């Protein structure tokens, strides 16, 4: 049995169902992210793990113990909130030690753990400061230390970085991941930020309207989305309307050109409409006369070329379909201009058929 087992939980609020039949097995020390738009049920699931909400149906097991109806105080979980939730009238050290005091941990041990946590978050010199004397990033590190001070079995993080500016957010998410690995603590992280989820997770659960769309590694979620929602929600994506020409050969017509996918077309029929997807970075701008054996090659007309710093994004059209591609910025490369006809190519396996 996995360290954390969530089995077929549902959550209903009156006639509305916020979470539909959610299940996942999480191993000890794993970093799992629940990712999705606002209202998709991710925070509701986190609150059920914390014990703030009870599932309408289903069970939650921590380390072999059923905690579905166990009060929060007896679950041994650490929770970090979006709003920090620090006590303004307590110093940093007092905030970190508050949970230990409530748990009746001895004074000497409390002081030792507080020192340990201060060292862990690299705020030893700020132990006597108050929250209002600190930056947002420092406050969130204190909130993290307070959650870890009780040595919880599971760490729950509810969009802890959303109130911070971009640069601090990147730095702090790296610190959180480093701490999580150092302590080998099972962690569930909630966010709506795709980059955040992709950069720090062992696995990602993509949620939509209370249901799981896909679960997998960041690489699998990004490169091989299984549904239209996942494909469009994670990163930038070209979506093309096509018609199946030959299921056996994986041939699909887009506009006047026939493309080939390595995906099986077992669930489709010849003549059936379908949606194809391909990432902009999977497309190559071919030099005139280039040989592209083993790839799809299409002729498109350039609509726009945008300089975005390290990359250049080119928007083209293939019949009625828009195809964008990204290339690394090379100051020595001459780029096409609006109205030019260009040849683009991409591997068969990079063309996905969406469910």
C-alpha positions in Angstrom: 0.0 0.0 0.0 1.2 3.5 -0.8 2.0 6.0 2.0 -1.1 8.1 1.2 -4.2 6.5 -0.4 -7.1 8.5 -1.5 -9.9 6.2 -2.7 -13.0 7.3 -4.6 -13.7 10.5 -2.6 -16.5 12.8 -3.5 -17.5 16.1 -2.0 -21.0 17.5 -2.4 -22.2 20.9 -1.2 -26.0 20.6 -1.3 -27.0 19.7 -4.9 -23.6 20.7 -6.2 -20.7 18.1 -6.5 -17.3 19.8 -6.2 -15.2 16.6 -6.5 -16.2 13.5 -8.5 -14.8 10.1 -7.6 -11.2 11.2 -7.0 -8.5 8.5 -6.3 -4.7 8.6 -6.2 -1.9 6.6 -4.5 1.0 8.7 -3.3 4.4 7.2 -2.2 6.4 8.4 0.8 8.5 11.4 -0.1 6.7 12.1 -3.3 5.9 15.7 -4.4 2.4 15.7 -6.0 0.8 18.8 -7.5 -2.9 19.4 -8.1 -3.2 21.7 -11.0 -6.2 23.3 -12.6 -8.3 26.5 -13.0 -10.2 28.2 -10.2 -13.2 26.1 -9.1 -11.8 22.8 -10.4 -11.9 21.2 -6.9 -8.1 21.1 -6.1 -8.4 23.1 -2.8 -11.4 21.1 -1.8 -9.4 17.9 -2.0 -6.6 19.5 -0.1 -9.0 20.6 2.7 -10.3 17.0 2.9 -6.7 15.8 3.3 -6.2 18.3 6.1 -9.5 17.4 7.8 -11.2 20.8 7.3 -13.8 19.1 5.1 -15.2 15.5 5.3 -15.7 13.5 2.1 -19.3 12.8 1.2 -18.1 9.4 -0.1 -14.7 7.6 -0.1 -11.7 7.2 2.2 -8.3 8.7 3.0 -5.5 6.6 4.5 -2.2 8.0 5.9 0.5 5.4 6.4 -1.9 2.5 6.8 -4.3 4.4 9.1 -7.8 5.5 7.9 -8.1 9.2 8.8 -11.2 9.9 6.8 -13.1 11.1 9.9 -10.1 11.8 12.2 -10.0 15.5 13.4 -7.3 17.7 11.9 -5.3 18.0 15.1 -4.8 14.2 15.2 -3.8 13.7 11.5 -0.2 15.0 11.9 -0.3 17.2 8.7 1.4 20.5 8.1 -0.5 23.1 6.2 0.8 26.3 4.5 -1.9 28.8 3.4 -1.9 31.3 0.5 -2.3 34.1 3.0 0.6 33.0 5.3 -1.8 33.2 8.4 1.0 34.3 10.7 0.2 35.8 14.1 1.1 39.5 13.9 1.7 39.9 17.7 4.2 37.0 17.7 7.9 37.0 16.7 9.2 34.7 14.0 10.4 32.3 16.6 7.1 32.4 18.5 5.2 31.8 15.3 7.3 28.8 14.4 7.0 27.3 17.9 3.2 27.9 18.2 2.1 24.5 17.0 4.7 22.8 19.3 3.3 24.8 22.3 -0.3 23.7 21.5 1.0 20.1 21.3 2.6 20.4 24.8 6.1 19.8 23.5 8.6 20.6 26.2 10.3 24.0 26.3 13.9 22.8 25.6 12.7 20.6 22.7 10.6 23.5 21.3 13.5 25.9 21.4 15.7 23.3 19.7 13.2 22.6 16.9 12.6 26.4 16.4 16.4 26.9 16.0 16.5 23.9 13.6 13.6 25.4 11.5 15.2 28.9 11.5 18.4 27.4 10.2 16.5 25.4 7.6 14.8 28.4 6.1 18.0 30.6 6.5 16.3 33.2 8.8 18.4 32.6 12.0 19.1 36.3 12.3 15.4 37.4 12.1 14.1 35.2 15.0 12.9 38.2 17.0 11.3 40.2 14.2 7.5 40.4 13.8 5.8 39.4 10.5 5.0 43.0 9.6 8.8 43.7 9.6 9.4 41.1 6.9 9.0 40.7 3.1 6.3 38.5 1.7 8.8 35.9 0.7 10.3 35.8 4.2 6.8 35.5 5.8 6.0 32.5 3.6 9.2 30.8 4.6 8.2 31.3 8.3 4.8 29.8 7.5 6.6 26.8 5.9 8.9 26.4 8.9 5.8 26.5 11.3 4.2 23.8 9.3 7.3 21.6 9.4 8.2 22.2 13.1 5.7 19.5 14.2 7.4 17.0 11.9 4.2 16.2 10.0 3.7 13.0 7.9 2.2 15.0 5.1 2.9 18.6 4.0 -0.1 20.4 2.3 0.6 23.6 0.4 -2.4 25.7 -0.8 -1.2 28.1 -3.5 1.5 29.4 -1.2 3.3 31.5 -3.8 0.4 33.2 -5.6 0.7 36.5 -3.6 4.4 37.0 -4.4 6.0 38.7 -7.4 7.4 36.6 -10.2 11.1 36.7 -9.3 10.5 35.8 -5.6 8.0 33.1 -6.6 10.6 31.3 -8.7 13.3 31.5 -6.0 10.9 30.3 -3.2 9.5 27.4 -5.2 13.1 26.2 -5.7 13.7 26.5 -1.9 10.5 24.6 -1.1 11.5 21.8 -3.5 15.0 21.6 -2.0 13.6 21.5 1.6 11.1 18.8 0.6 13.8 16.6 -0.9 16.1 17.2 2.1 13.3 16.2 4.6 11.9 13.5 2.3 8.4 14.6 3.3 5.3 13.6 1.3 3.9 16.8 -0.1 0.7 17.8 -1.9 0.9 21.2 -3.6 -2.0 23.1 -5.1 -1.6 25.7 -7.8 -3.1 27.1 -11.0 0.3 28.1 -12.3 1.4 25.6 -15.0 5.1 26.6 -15.0 5.1 26.2 -11.2 3.7 22.7 -11.4 5.9 21.6 -14.2 9.1 22.8 -12.5 8.8 21.2 -9.1 6.5 18.1 -9.2 7.2 14.4 -9.3 3.7 14.0 -10.6 0.9 16.3 -11.6 -2.8 15.7 -11.3 -4.7 18.0 -13.8 -8.2 18.7 -12.6 -11.2 20.2 -14.4 -14.7 20.7 -12.9 -14.0 18.3 -10.1 -12.7 15.5 -12.2 -9.3 14.2 -13.1 -8.3 14.9 -16.7 -4.8 13.3 -16.5 -2.2 12.2 -14.0 1.5 11.8 -14.9 5.0 13.2 -14.7 5.5 16.8 -15.9 7.1 15.5 -19.1 4.2 13.2 -19.8 1.6 15.8 -19.0 3.3 18.4 -21.3 4.4 16.2 -24.2 1.6 13.7 -24.3 -1.7 15.3 -23.2 -4.6 12.9 -23.4 -7.5 15.3 -23.6 -8.3 18.6 -25.2 -8.5 20.3 -21.9 -5.0 19.2 -20.7 -3.5 20.1 -24.1 -4.9 23.6 -24.1 -4.4 24.3 -20.4 -0.7 23.2 -20.2 1.5 25.5 -22.2 1.0 26.9 -25.7 -0.5 24.5 -28.3 -1.5 24.4 -31.9 -4.9 22.7 -32.3 -5.9 21.7 -35.9 -9.2 20.4 -37.2 -8.7 17.4 -39.4 -10.4 14.5 -41.1 -9.2 10.9 -41.0 -8.0 9.6 -44.3 -6.6 6.2 -43.4 -6.7 4.8 -39.8 -4.3 2.0 -40.7 -1.6 4.5 -41.9 -2.4 7.2 -39.3 -3.2 9.7 -42.1 -5.3 12.8 -41.4 -6.1 15.6 -43.8 -5.8 19.2 -42.6 -6.9 21.6 -45.3 -5.4 20.3 -48.5 -2.5 18.5 -46.9 -2.3 15.0 -45.5 -0.4 14.6 -42.2 0.7 11.4 -40.5 0.6 10.6 -36.7 2.3 7.8 -34.9 -0.7 7.7 -32.5 -3.0 4.7 -33.0 -6.3 5.7 -34.6 -8.2 2.6 -33.4 -11.1 4.6 -32.0 -11.6 6.6 -35.2 -13.1 5.8 -38.6 -12.1 6.9 -42.1 -13.9 10.2 -42.8 -14.3 11.1 -39.1 -13.5 14.6 -37.9 -10.9 14.9 -35.2 -8.6 17.5 -33.5 -4.8 17.4 -33.8 -2.4 19.1 -31.5 1.3 20.0 -31.7 3.6 22.2 -29.6 5.1 25.3 -31.2 8.7 24.2 -30.2 8.2 20.8 -31.9 8.0 22.5 -35.3 11.1 23.2 -37.4 11.5 26.0 -40.0 13.1 24.2 -43.0 15.7 25.7 -45.3 14.7 25.8 -49.0 15.2 22.4 -50.5 15.8 20.7 -47.2 15.2 16.9 -47.1 12.7 15.9 -44.3 12.3 12.1 -44.6 10.3 10.6 -41.8 8.6 13.8 -40.9 5.4 15.7 -41.8 6.2 18.7 -44.1 3.7 21.4 -44.7 3.7 24.6 -46.8 2.3 27.6 -44.8 2.0 31.4 -45.3 3.6 33.7 -42.6 1.1 36.0 -40.8 3.4 37.4 -38.1 6.8 37.2 -36.6 7.2 38.2 -32.9 10.5 38.7 -31.1 10.2 37.4 -27.5 13.8 37.6 -26.3 15.3 34.2 -26.2 12.8 32.9 -28.7 11.1 34.1 -31.8 7.4 33.1 -32.4 6.2 32.8 -35.9 2.5 32.6 -36.7 1.5 31.1 -40.0 -1.7 29.7 -41.6 -2.3 26.4 -43.2 -5.6 26.8 -45.0 -8.0 28.0 -42.4 -5.8 26.7 -39.5 -3.3 28.8 -37.6 0.1 27.2 -36.9 2.6 28.9 -34.5 6.2 27.8 -34.1 9.0 28.8 -31.7 12.7 29.1 -32.7 15.6 30.1 -30.6 16.7 33.7 -31.2 19.8 33.6 -33.5 20.9 37.1 -34.5 22.7 35.7 -37.5 19.6 33.9 -38.9 17.4 35.7 -41.4 13.8 35.2 -40.6 10.9 35.2 -43.0 8.5 38.2 -43.1 4.7 38.5 -43.4 3.4 37.0 -46.6 6.3 34.6 -47.2 5.5 31.0 -48.0 7.7 28.7 -45.8 8.1 25.0 -45.3 7.6 23.6 -41.8 8.3 20.1 -40.6 7.7 18.0 -37.5 8.1 14.4 -36.4 5.1 12.0 -36.7 5.2 11.3 -33.0 4.8 15.0 -32.1 1.4 15.2 -33.8 -1.1 14.1 -31.2 -4.8 13.2 -31.7 -6.8 14.5 -28.8 -9.7 12.7 -27.1 
